[in-house]
Amino acid sequence: MSTTKISPEGKVALVSGANRGIGKAIAISFLEKGAKKVYAGARDVATLDGLLSRYPDRLVPTHLDVTDDSSIVKAAETARDVQILVNNAGVLQPGGFFSKDALDAFKIHLDVNVWGLLKLSHAFIEILKKNHPAAIINISSVAGLGNMPMIGSYSATKAAVHSITQGMRGELAPDNILVMGVYPGPIDTDMAKGIDLEKDSPENVASIIIQALKEGEEDVFPDPMSKQVGTGYMTNPKSIEKMFAEYRG
Ligand SMILES: NC(=O)c1ccc[n+]([C@@H]2O[C@H](COP(=O)([O-])OP(=O)(O)OC[C@H]3O[C@@H](n4cnc5c(N)ncnc54)[C@H](OP(=O)(O)O)[C@@H]3O)[C@@H](O)[C@H]2O)c1
């Protein structure tokens, strides 16, 4: 539990990958809970038209490709009032370390899920420090707590996000910045289309994140599967490794 607790009401947030899935649900929930402004990051800002017509005064469409340094720099030059940074953008290509094109897939996962998150956080850190109390929300995955061979390459990058989150938390402890790691299980978005497991809704993930922000929670397990994995990870990490090893696709 962090001593920094922060409600989205009256706050300014930036969400990467806000045009669909979990990112869109987070942007909507923040606005519904009274956020002053949400910078909605998207690679193609036209995909934000629906959201913009719903929240014309408080939603700011922001061109953001986390693999493109110039778009990150430009976003940070524009959004100087951000207090909550949501590192949500991510990609998933199925496959393990010996699948066809495994090395190319690993690079794509690294570029978006790891480097993208790190570069965006770097670009915004002085802004967050200045505007504290603040929060960085990193969307990892249950697959970051144990490797699933059917998405082995993706899992490894989500484990990196988990470690980065821990490191950021330690480093930023004196700065009144809540660093939250979110570890969802299967959520009903485009990313999980091909995954044949029971899925929770992106809206539920968003609402749990808001509650966690208010309570200063650092590790967030939003859905039934992630709650189970979270408990297993805290008590017996090897049991998670063994359970996930069965997910071979
Ligand atoms: N769905 C799940 O079961 C699940 C479970 C655990 C964790 N997660 C994590 O939750 C986050 C959101 O996933 P989701 O389920 O909402 O997936 P999604 O529906 O596929 O959405 C992914 C989002 O990331 C954006 N994105 C991809 N590459 C980007 C880049 N280079 N720069 C900026 N934005 C980029 C996409 O933008 P475009 O529309 O331009 O492609 C889209 O907005 C991801 O980090 C994912 O790993 C998801």
The ligand as an SDF file (V2000), in Angstrom:
LIG
                    3D

 48 52  0  0  0  0  0  0  0  0999 V2000
   -6.9430   -8.2560  -23.1130 N   0  0  0  0  0  0  0  0  0  0  0  0
   -6.3200   -9.0150  -22.2240 C   0  0  0  0  0  0  0  0  0  0  0  0
   -6.6910  -10.1750  -21.9900 O   0  0  0  0  0  0  0  0  0  0  0  0
   -5.1490   -8.4600  -21.4550 C   0  0  0  0  0  0  0  0  0  0  0  0
   -4.7070   -9.1910  -20.3290 C   0  0  0  0  0  0  0  0  0  0  0  0
   -3.6160   -8.7090  -19.6080 C   0  0  0  0  0  0  0  0  0  0  0  0
   -2.9990   -7.5380  -19.9800 C   0  0  0  0  0  0  0  0  0  0  0  0
   -3.4480   -6.8580  -21.0760 N   0  0  0  0  0  0  0  0  0  0  0  0
   -2.7370   -5.6220  -21.4220 C   0  0  0  0  0  0  0  0  0  0  0  0
   -3.6410   -4.5360  -21.4210 O   0  0  0  0  0  0  0  0  0  0  0  0
   -3.1920   -3.5190  -22.3200 C   0  0  0  0  0  0  0  0  0  0  0  0
   -4.3140   -3.1540  -23.2570 C   0  0  0  0  0  0  0  0  0  0  0  0
   -4.6460   -4.2970  -24.0290 O   0  0  0  0  0  0  0  0  0  0  0  0
   -6.0740   -4.5320  -24.6830 P   0  0  0  0  0  0  0  0  0  0  0  0
   -6.5330   -5.8480  -24.2480 O   0  0  0  0  0  0  0  0  0  0  0  0
   -6.9200   -3.3300  -24.5160 O   0  0  0  0  0  0  0  0  0  0  0  0
   -5.6030   -4.6960  -26.2010 O   0  0  0  0  0  0  0  0  0  0  0  0
   -6.1330   -4.0880  -27.5700 P   0  0  0  0  0  0  0  0  0  0  0  0
   -7.6020   -4.0070  -27.5640 O   0  0  0  0  0  0  0  0  0  0  0  0
   -5.4320   -4.8620  -28.6130 O   0  0  0  0  0  0  0  0  0  0  0  0
   -5.5710   -2.5820  -27.5340 O   0  0  0  0  0  0  0  0  0  0  0  0
   -4.1920   -2.3360  -27.5980 C   0  0  0  0  0  0  0  0  0  0  0  0
   -4.0040   -0.8290  -27.6210 C   0  0  0  0  0  0  0  0  0  0  0  0
   -2.5920   -0.5690  -27.6670 O   0  0  0  0  0  0  0  0  0  0  0  0
   -2.3660    0.3320  -28.7580 C   0  0  0  0  0  0  0  0  0  0  0  0
   -1.0270    0.2050  -29.3210 N   0  0  0  0  0  0  0  0  0  0  0  0
   -0.4400   -0.8680  -29.9020 C   0  0  0  0  0  0  0  0  0  0  0  0
    0.7850   -0.5570  -30.3520 N   0  0  0  0  0  0  0  0  0  0  0  0
    0.9820    0.7560  -30.0360 C   0  0  0  0  0  0  0  0  0  0  0  0
    2.0340    1.6730  -30.2390 C   0  0  0  0  0  0  0  0  0  0  0  0
    3.1730    1.3270  -30.8780 N   0  0  0  0  0  0  0  0  0  0  0  0
    1.8870    2.9400  -29.7810 N   0  0  0  0  0  0  0  0  0  0  0  0
    0.7600    3.3320  -29.1490 C   0  0  0  0  0  0  0  0  0  0  0  0
   -0.3100    2.5170  -28.9600 N   0  0  0  0  0  0  0  0  0  0  0  0
   -0.1830    1.2430  -29.4010 C   0  0  0  0  0  0  0  0  0  0  0  0
   -3.4380   -0.0450  -29.7780 C   0  0  0  0  0  0  0  0  0  0  0  0
   -3.5510    0.9850  -30.7360 O   0  0  0  0  0  0  0  0  0  0  0  0
   -4.0240    0.6820  -32.2820 P   0  0  0  0  0  0  0  0  0  0  0  0
   -5.5140    0.6640  -32.2610 O   0  0  0  0  0  0  0  0  0  0  0  0
   -3.4240    1.7890  -33.0690 O   0  0  0  0  0  0  0  0  0  0  0  0
   -3.4500   -0.6680  -32.6450 O   0  0  0  0  0  0  0  0  0  0  0  0
   -4.6380   -0.1930  -28.8580 C   0  0  0  0  0  0  0  0  0  0  0  0
   -5.1450    1.0640  -28.5150 O   0  0  0  0  0  0  0  0  0  0  0  0
   -1.9630   -4.1040  -23.0110 C   0  0  0  0  0  0  0  0  0  0  0  0
   -0.7980   -3.6380  -22.3940 O   0  0  0  0  0  0  0  0  0  0  0  0
   -2.1250   -5.5910  -22.7870 C   0  0  0  0  0  0  0  0  0  0  0  0
   -0.8990   -6.2590  -22.8660 O   0  0  0  0  0  0  0  0  0  0  0  0
   -4.5000   -7.2780  -21.7960 C   0  0  0  0  0  0  0  0  0  0  0  0
  1  2  1  0
  2  3  2  0
  2  4  1  0
  4  5  1  0
  4 48  2  0
  5  6  2  0
  6  7  1  0
  7  8  2  0
  8  9  1  0
  8 48  1  0
  9 10  1  0
  9 46  1  0
 10 11  1  0
 11 12  1  0
 11 44  1  0
 12 13  1  0
 13 14  1  0
 14 15  2  0
 14 16  1  0
 14 17  1  0
 17 18  1  0
 18 19  2  0
 18 20  1  0
 18 21  1  0
 21 22  1  0
 22 23  1  0
 23 24  1  0
 23 42  1  0
 24 25  1  0
 25 26  1  0
 25 36  1  0
 26 27  1  0
 26 35  1  0
 27 28  2  0
 28 29  1  0
 29 30  1  0
 29 35  2  0
 30 31  1  0
 30 32  2  0
 32 33  1  0
 33 34  2  0
 34 35  1  0
 36 37  1  0
 36 42  1  0
 37 38  1  0
 38 39  2  0
 38 40  1  0
 38 41  1  0
 42 43  1  0
 44 45  1  0
 44 46  1  0
 46 47  1  0
M  CHG  2   8   1  16  -1
M  END
$$$$
